[in-house]
């Protein structure tokens, strides 16, 4: 059975190929993570790959699997994750967001992007847990994403696992950063990850919101910070002064930090 108040969780979802990469530490971690949260009624996933002008939820009863990437092996485009949606949860989440004074759109056609199905097909491979997505916003404002998390916090008491899915260290788009098999992890990436881990452990949301000016090498570690926003939502949903416990740390392609945290 789900506990009375569920924690919130952030995971780094990595490349779309992660579910196929046997032996990859982050993949193996995710295959065990679902067992930590058994009996949940549904998952509300905040993925870095649904970016809208203002908050939105998807209402689809059976959301399609979105292959929102290109240049990967053909087998990857045949993967489906047939988890049901939940209009009830989507409506409840939207109502909570609006009650907090934020707008929230309801999208009847949106499916599940790879930021959602990559971790969930490893966590819940039977696809039996209903899944709803909540979007991040294009302004990429840290404080407003913390507030978005605070708005949906009551779902924790309703058997809903709030899951942020992005990248703890995600320098994609930075032409100065090397990525790929065999690439060594750079000192700047380790420094940012260490700073993030310390801040989350102390529940210092003010510093977290000001990461662009306070964190070392933030311009590299979150070059385009869409993958950082789900972390802020997950942290905000756990409440003020919530602390983050490390669930996993590893590196992928050298400089992609695959950290995962649980917030209480």
ABEGO torsion letter per residue (X at the ends): XBBABBBBBBBBAEBAAAAABBGBAAAAAAAAAAAABBGBABBBBBBAABBBABBBBBABABBBBBBBBBGBBAAAAABBBABBBBAAAAAAAAAAAAAAGBBBBBBAABBBBAAAAAAAAAABAAGABBBBBBBBBAAGBAAAAAAAAAAAAAAAAAGBBBBBBBBABBABGBAABBBEBGBBBBAAAAAAAAAAAAAAAAGBAAAAAAAAAABBGAAAABABAAAAAAAAAAAAAAEBGBBBBBABBBBBGGABBABBBBBX
